[in-house]
Amino acid sequence: MIRQRAMLESEPDYLRPYVRAALRHGGGFESLLWSSPQTQEARFDALVRAIDMRGMKVLDAGCGRADLLVYLTSRDIFPAAYVGVEAVTELLSIAQVVAEGYADARIVNADFVSRPACLRGADVTVFCGSLNTLDACAFETTLRRAMAAASVGVAFNFLSSPGRACASHLTWHRPEDVMRLARSISRSIRVVDDYLDGDCTMAIFKDGR
């Protein structure tokens, strides 16, 4: 117990909820902190409606168990390459096993907040739920870094109401604030918000795309 407490205290605040869950559930679905597989799939569906990942080099930042890769290929959406970035050991191990089944997939052990260099090299960078434990400053900084590094754009979801952010470790954002941020980055934006109350998906494209 003391060792686990020390491990948790050594993690940054935004990773601590995932590490705590992984200590209890290992690499199981519960460690992703999604309420259900159905809500996870609804968010995946919104992401693919927001941005076309076919033939793209996709970077899945905070990939968890690489469930997005499985979802994409099950829908005949084949990226040119897939890179999953994950910092939680138990989830990383599952993602690495999943990626072994795909020729152009690999998993990187990194924290994309503290090591933003891991965001380089993608056409499209995706954040599915992995921004939800960041404060407003880290949320904005991470999106700006990802946009600077991607050649096509960034797609992400965020909690858009306090009702959806029902746990103390979650952060929600007003859609108008996120739109204001997006417009300060690019004029090319797509929004999908018809899938879950209190959740919003946005894609920001490089100007001219």
N, C-alpha and C positions, 0 to 999 in steps of 0.2 A: 504493500500500500504506500509506504514511504517513497519507494522507487517510482511508482506511478505518479505520485504527487509531484515529485521533482521533475519528472518528464514533462508533465503538463505545464508546470511553471516555467520551463525552459522554452516553451513554444510561444510564438507571437499570439496576441489575442484572437486574431482572425482564424488561426488554425486550431486553436485549443478546443472548440466544440467538436471538430472532426476527430481529433486525436482522442478525446474523451470517449466519443462514440465507438471508435475503433478498438479501444481497450476493452470495451464491453462486447462488441459484436464482430470483431475481426474484420475481414473483408466483405462482410454481408451487406445487403442492401441498406440496412438501418444505419450504417456508418456514413452513408451519403447525406443523411438528414433530410431526405425527401419524405413527404407524408405517405406516398404510395407510388407503386410503379406506374399507375395511371396518370398521376400528375407529372411525373417525370416524362412520360411519353407525350403528354400534351405540350410540354415545353419543347421537346425535340421537334414535334410537328410544327410548332410556331417558328422555330429557328430555320427549318428548311423552306418554309414559306417566305421568310424574310430575306434569305440569301441563298443563291444557287452554289452548292459546293461540288457539283459534278466537275471532274477534271481539275480541281483545285488542290493546291497544297494546303491542307487544313491543319491548323494547330488548335488543339482542344485544351484550353488552359484550365487546370483543375479538373482533369478528365475522370477522376474517380476510378471506376472499374473499366473504363473505356466502353461504357454502355452506348455512347453516341455512335461509335464506330460500328457496333453491331446493328444499331437502329438504321443507320444510313445504308449499309449494304443489304439489309433485309428489304429495303425499299428501292433497291436497284439504283442507289445513289453512290457512285464510286469516285471517291477523291483520287487525284493523281498520287497523293501521299498523305498519310495521317501521322501526326506527331501528337502524342498525349503528354501533357506535363502534369505531374502529380507529386505532392510533398508528403503525403501520409503513407507510411510504410505499408500498412496492411492493404490499402487500396491500390498502391503501386504494384504490389506483388500480383494481385488479380489482373490488373491491366496488362502487365507484362505477359502473362499467360494468354490472355485474349489476343494480344497483338501478334503472338507467334503464329496464329492462324491466317494472317494476312501478309502478302508479299511486300507491300509498301507501307507498313505500319511499324512504328517504334514508340517506345515510352521513355520519357526523360524524368529522372528524379530531380525535381527542382521546385522551389517556391517562387512563383512568377511575380510576387510582390517584392520580395527582397532581392531577387535575381532577375531583373527585367530583361537581361540579355537573352534569356531562354525564349523570349517572344519573337526573336528575329527569324526570318526565313520563310514566313508563311505568305500565301496569297490571302487566305481568310483565317482570322483568329476568332474562336468561339469561346464564350464564357457562358456555361449553363449552370446557373446556381452558384458559381464560384465567386461571384462578387457580393453575395448576400451577407457575408460577415464582415465586410470592409466598411470602415467609416466613410463619410462623404469625401474627405480629402483623398484617401487611398483609392476610392472608387474612381474619382476623376483622373487622378494621376495614372492609374493603371490603364484606363481607356485611352488616354492620350498617348501613352507609350505604345500600346498595342496598335493604334492607328498609324503611328509614325513608322512602325516596323512592318506592317502588312502592305502587300502590293495592291490588293483589291479592297479590303475593308474588314470590319469587325462586326460580329453579331453577338448580342448578349441579351439576357433577360434580367429583370430586376423586380423587386417587390414594390408595388405601386400604391399600397394602402397599409395603414397600421394594422388592419384586421388580418392581413396575410402575414405580416411580420409578428407572429404571435409569441415568439420566444425572445428572451432578453439578448441573445447573441445575434439577432437578425436586425438588419438596417433596411428601412424602406425609403423610397425617394418619390417626390411628386413628379408625375410625368412631365409637367411643364418645365421643371428644373432640369430634368434629363434632356428634354428637347432643346432647351437653351444651351446646354453643354454641347450637344451634338451639332447644333448650328454654328457654334464657335469653331468647330473642327471642319465641317464640310456642309455643302448645300444639298448633298445627295443622301437622303435618309428614308428609311422605310420602317413603318411601325405596324406590329401585329398585336392586338390586344383583345381578341375575341375568344380566348380559349379558357381562361381561368379568372374569376373575379380577383382583383388585387394583384395581378401579375401582368407584366408588359414585356414584350420583346421588341428590340430595336436593332436595325442594321444601319451602320454608317459606312458609306462608300467613299473612296477617294474621289475628289471632284473630277468630273469628266467621265466617270463610270456610269 
